[in-house]
Amino acid sequence: MRSAKHNMVHCLKCNKPQVCISVHLRRVCMKRNTPEERATELQKMKSSSRKWVRESRTWDYKFLCRIVPHKPSRLALLKEFLERGFLVNNQPHEADLDLADAPASTSATATASTSEPDSSNQSSPSSSDRDGGPSDPTWQKNPPAVTTSVRVKMRAAGLYNKFSDDTELIVDFKKFLFEDLNVPNCRQEVDNVSRFLRYMQPTGDVPTLDFLKKSTETRDFFQALKRTDMTALTVLNYIKGILRFVDYLKTRLDLDVTNSELRNQCQAYSELVQTLRKLISKSHEDAINTKYEQLVEDTRSVRECQEVLRVARADFLHTFGRFVPKDGEVSEEVSNTEKTTYRYYCEAIMVLRHFQCPGAVEGMTVREWIERRPTDGMFVIGVGAHETATTQVAAFAVTQEEDAWFQTYYEHIRPAYIDALDPCDRFFITSKGKPVHSVTSDLSRLQDSYKVKHATSHEVRRAAKTESNVTFTTRQKKGVARYMAHSTAAAKAHDGMLVPEAVVETSVLLGKLSGYSAERDVPSSVKHFDEFIASFPVTNDGKPPTKRQRIDAGFPDNRTFYDKWRGDQYAKRTQYLLSQFKPRKPSARRVSRLIEEEGWKANRPTAEEILQIWKLAFREEIEGDKQVLKSVATQKWKGVSIKSFGGEKGLGVVATRPFSKGDIVCDYHGEVITADEGNKKMESLENQPGYMFFFKSGDRALCIDAHTHPCKCHANVETVGRRINHSCKKPNLKPLQCVLKVDGEDTCVILFKTLRDIKVDEELRFDYGVQRTSFSGDDLEWLDE
């Protein structure tokens, strides 16, 4: 008996669902085809059905908003999808679906009162509404019932209406916040001011300054905000934006000179708003005191927040021990799940033990790990680029034990996940070779797996600050604030604290909050790692001491010093390889060949890792590079050649080998003279090509005269730099001014550095800028790097 649970497959010939697609094809749609053709078509139809179930059956309402701008049509399409069994994420409120059945004449009116912002409406709530964040009603996965939230009340009161973002006054105010006040995320503040101006001026397309005379309407605006149950803190944010807007009018429009009467109005209005702010601040302080009392009662200690580190420690150390090679081989195979858990624990150490923000953990790079600084028995790591700030360095200090754990992850786990075609420079990466994008989620998974109460970065940092305020001195409190600070303001306030010794001192203090001792695994009777290094020096070609050698020398029988020794050798070998490839980025084959020549069989970086962490040469490194000095002295540059392009273009320079971004290609060679002498020579040449390169070295305005050819010092050589053509739109070279020791004398030299990767036979070009005109000292700043 045939089963009734067959999978339905649509026939792509007749577009109808079939219970038995093979029989249907044989009897109806492909009865004249061969069995092979039917079998091929059958596989296509089954694949199509599986793809539809996997992808096309699930839709997103935000996508429908983009492809169907007309809202009634979009809601009708949504309703039809739901009736046909489609799955639609981010659905709007159920009340909105009734619009699909309403007449077209009433739909437009009804749309204005719904909770969904229309994409064509200029008075959209905010940038978060347009982006579809959690505050967007359409963001909810399960359609909730209509509520009387603050957002709904604001729409009903017309407080979400605002002026167009393209209005000149709004655009200029945004520039004022971004450029003058250095407020990078100012969109919400600009939207708040725009809503305020629209409330004060209900009609018109362009905002005016009449609101400065409307004190009663200003009070009414804040009363309207209060009636929507908006918190006092949010109202204070509106006031802050309004005061900044008034300051913008006074400073940006230069009212002291242009309109003194308007400036007086701005001053009076600012005093009015500040008076209102004091009244609202009192209610906000009462709410803060209440929250603080609740917070102190419910706050967990640092030790309680770090519970997962203690619970998972045994399993973590067991995994760590399995990575340690015995007799030259890893003792056991470690599963991918265990490797992932190992990474989670390392991330948890940085968040819960060292109080780092998740963004700093995610932003930590391989180079920052390699360049960690040994200080007072610990290792200081600085993370420069992370999401929490752009100008602040997150600095923390790990113990020798933690350093060995992280090095094991870096040496044994991370390399297996690196994508050779697109290597990632982040220290923590996923099993797919991509940067870890949510350390918070990783920490939650670790806590869930050990059935531990969740503790977030915010909670443990808050607990640490609370406990440090009770037990630490004022100086120590500043150290803690600096250790955990990731804002520009905190960085400036405690700039003097960012020294390795201070970071180590603060790390030890914070460790005491949870009873964590930096040296608990190294008894006081045992020698320290500095003595271990003195007994067994770290060299590129050396071998780590055996267990018997360590014990005989009076060191612990555990592997802490052994693993640290190998980590130092690994870093030393890495730095050695990097030092061999300056200033040009090497190929993987060349790196592998050097590693083979050194004879390193284990504890060594791979060629892919070296290419990943290789960085562009700094000016100091270039000035000391022997190959660059030799090429400048002999004017024999490899990989470039002069080519005739014919016609008006004439001669140019092309690459005869590939160059990587940051490579030094050649120099602009000629006699170095003063800028005044160069200008006089330019005038004497009239309309002829001058081959003059003007630049600035310190306070001196200089010029390289390449007009005389051949030059005095290279009579039989055609220098290539003078033949490089101009391009202001698509240059691939950039001039770099250096001081090189040529023939025993310091000489100002202009080198050309690549802006991007360059292919073989690609023409080399740089932006002449103002090179063909007369110069003054101010014109030369663009080259003074």
Summary of the structure (lengths in Angstrom):
residues: 785
radius of gyration: 34.4
end to end distance: 84.1
largest distance: 104.0
contacts: 2272
relative contact order: 0.04
helix: 52%
strand: 12%
